[in-house]
Every structure is written in structure tokens, then in C-alpha cells.
Amino acid sequence: MEHRLRVDWIRCDGYGLCGDLAPDLVDLDEWRYPVLRPVRLERRLLDDAQRIVDCCPKKALVLEEVPAVPRS
């Protein structure tokens, strides 16, 4: 099962902790709001992704399962 990160923009206040903790997954803009990198969340990055979800002070990050697309 694949996973992806998503930002809940209503909750995000731009603390920037996500980018500080996981620079391989998140860049920060000039106001310290997250810019998610378009990377596959392989096993080595999945732990980092879960860590930033758990550490977000506003709970603005979500780690979602992406349903597999059936191949024809």
C-alpha cells in the first residue's frame, strides 16, 4: 500500500517544524509553510512522515493510504 502526505491548510499555522524534522519530505516557503516534495514514501521515508504528522503542533499534516490503481 502506498502512502502520501497531505496538508490541512485550515489548521496549518506555518510553524515549520515539519520541514525542520524531515527536509527530505518537506521544503518550507519564506513564511515557513510546508511545500511537500513530490517523492514516493518508501519504507525509509515512511517513519519520517509519521514522525512529522505526530509532531505537528496544529495536527495539520495527514498521512493517507493511497488505494492501488488496478492495472489493465
Secondary structure by P-SEA (a helix, b strand, c coil): cccccccccccccccccccccccccbbbccccccccccccccccaaaaaaaaaaacccccbbbbbbcccccc
